[in-house]
Amino acid sequence: MDWALTLSGFVVGVLVGLTGVGGGALMTPVLVVGFGIPPLVAVGTDLVFAAATKSLGVLAHARRAAVDWRLVGLMALGSLPASLATIRFLHEGSARGLDIGPWVESALGAALVLTAIALLWRRPGPPPDASSVPSRPGLTVVAGALLGFLVTLTSVGAGALGVVLLSLLHPRLSTTRVVGTDLAHAVPLAALAGAGHWQLGNVDGALLAVLLLGSLPGIWLGARLAHGLSERFMRPLLAIVLTAIGIKLIA
């Protein structure tokens, strides 16, 4: 079983490096459905897994100036406090048997499918200088808060929904820059949420090590390949991955 988990980590790592999405939305269902891991343990372990794997992807994207650090800061301003609040909610609600994760994932899946369709219809313009991109600070902070809640609750959204929100709020950003910015924001969010789940006892260290063994080379490979692909290829690829994730979450 270890080799299958390692292979799963590698495949997810490549997808994360290529598109910025796929970590939580793919790995968590794989762990629960494919390997019988308890849902809360799958969520907690996947969050720490995502923080580690996406850190490597950020390095590759940052070296090519494909990260808008101003947007990363704005999103973190909303997401990190929201993550802390959600951890508190989980801690207090666990004794009451609250489980709204499946409902949140179904709604998120529907939104991802619709957004993937919109991405296919939207024509990308020439990428401008970073200074000419409108920051929309208020909406960006609100988007970050939404991500903080969803990611901490379900481990889904740091990549998939983050890419969607950045694309909608900042439509003149190139797809590669959207991916790099989303990865850079997802790292501190996943790390904070993962630490919270670790305190709640929802992280399996042995499982995490096996997944990382395959994912680290995978995400490095995916990030390097992403910069050799054209915008015309990246956008349909992103839409396909979002659709696949959305259907998986709805099912």
N, C-alpha and C positions, 0 to 999 in steps of 0.2 A: 504493500500500500504506500510505503514511503516514496517509491519511485514515481508512482502515479501523482502523488501530491507535489513532488518536485517538478514534474512535467507540467502540471496545472499552473504552478507558480511561474514557470518560464513563459508559457503561452500568455498568461495575464500580464506579465511584465512587458512583453513585446507590445501588446495592445496599449498599455498605459504609456509607454514611450512614444508610440506612433501617434496616438490621438489624444492623450491626456485623460481618457475615460477608460472604464472597465475594471478598475481595482475592486471597489466595493460591490458594484452592481453585478459583476461576474463571479468574483471569488466567493462571496458570501453564499449565493445560491449553490455553487459547486460544493462547498464544504457541507452545507446542510443536506442537500438532496443527494449528491454523489457519494459523500463519505459519512453521512449520518452524524455529523457534529451538532451538538445542541445549539439552537439559534443564538442565544446570548453569548456563548463561547465563540461561535463563528464571527459574530459582530465585533466583539472585543479583540479577538486575535487578528481579524482582518484590518482593524484600524491601526494597530501597531505595525502590521505588515505593510500597509499603505504608506505610513510615515517613512519607513525605511526605504522602500522601493522607489517612491517618488523623489526622495532626496537625491538619489543618483540621477534621475531624469532631469531634475532642476539644474544640476551641474552641467549637464550636456547642453541644455537649452540656454543657460546663462552665458556660457562661453561664446554663443553665437548671438548674443544681445537679443534674445527672443523672449525676454521677460520684462513686463511693465511693472516696475517695483512700486510705483505710485498706486496703481490699482490693487496690487497685492496688499498694501497697507490699509487701503480703504475697506477692502473686503474683510480683512482680519479684525478691523475695528468693530465690525458687527458679528462676525462668526465666533470669535473666541469667548466673549461674554455669553453668547447664546449657548455655546457648548457647555460652559460651566453650569448654566441654569438647567440645561437638559440632564446633565449628570445628577444634579440635585433632585430633579423630578424622578429620575429612574431609581435613585436611592430610596426616596420616600414612597414611591409607588410599587416597588417590588413586592412588598408584603401584602399589598392589596390585589395582586394578580393582574395588574393592568398590562395590556398588550395591544397597542395600537399600531405596532410596526407593520403588520400586513396591510392595513388600510392605507397607511402612508405610502408604502411601496407600490400599491396598485394605482393610486392617484399619480404618483411620480412616473410610473411606467406609461400611463396614458399621455401625460404631458411630454414625455420624451419622444414618443412616436409622432405626435403632432408637430413638435419642434423640428424633428428630423425632416419632415415633409417641407416645412418652411425653409429650412436651410438649403434644400435642393432647389427651391424656386428663387432664392435670393442670389442676385449677381454680386460677386465680390468686386469692390473697387480697388484702385491702386493703393497699397498701404502707405499712409502718410507718415510724417515725422511724429515722434511721440508727443511733441509739444502741441500738435494740431488736433490731437484726439480729445474730444470733450470728456471730462472726467465724471460728470454726473455724480458728485460725491454722495448725495443723500440716497439715491437709488442704489448705488453700489454698496453702501453700508447696509441697507435693508436686505439686499441680495445676500450679503455675507451672513447676516443674522439667520436668514432662512436656511442657508447651507449649514450653519452651525447646529441648528436644531435637527435637521434631517440626517446629517452625517453621524451625529452622536447617537441618535435614536436607532438608525438602521444600518450604518456604515455605507449607505448608498447616497451619492450626490456630490461628493467632493470633486470627482472628475466629470461625470456625465452632466449633472445639472449645472456645475460651475462653468463648463464650456458653453452651455446653452445661454446662461445668464450673461456671461461676458460678450457673447456674440450678439445678443439682442440689445444690450445696453451700449455697446461700443462696436457698431456694425462696420466701421472702417478699419478695424484691426485685422491684420491678416490671420488666417487660420493657424499658422505656425506660432504666431505671437500669442494668440488666444490660448493655445495649448500650453505654451511655456509659462504664461502668467497664471493659468489655472493650476498647474503643477506646483508652482512656487507658493501659492496660497494654501493648497491642500496639505502641504507638509506640516506646518504648525497646527492646523486644525486637527488633522488626524492624530498628531502626537498628543495634543491636549486631550482629545476625546479618548484615545487609547489609554492614556494614563488614568483617566477617570474610570474606565472599565476595568483596568488592572486592579485598582483599589477595590472594585466591587467583586473581584475574583472571576472575571470573565475572559481572562487571557490564558491560553495554553502555550507555555514556553516551548515545549518540544515540537508542537505543531508549527509554531512560528518559525523555528529554526529550519525545519524541512522545507517550508514554503520559500523562505529567503534564499535557500541554496539554489533554487531554480530561477527565482524572479530577478535577482540582481543582475546576472548576465543578460536576461531577457529584456529588462527595461533599458539597459545601456545600449543594446543593439537596436531596439525600437526607436530610441531618441536620436541615434545617429542616422538611421534610415529616414526619419521624418524630414530631416533637412535636405535630403536628396530628392524629395518628392515635390512636384509642382502643386500650386494652389488648386488647379483644376482636378487633381487626383485626391488631394487631402479632404476637400469638402464632401464629395460623394462617399469617401471612406468613413468620414466622421458621421454622416447621416446613416449609413448602413449599420455602424456599431451602435448608434443611439437607438435605432429601430429594433435591433436585436435585443438590446438591454431592456427596452420598454416592453416588448412582447414577453420577455422572460419574467419581468416583474408583475405583469398583469396576470399571467398564467397561474 
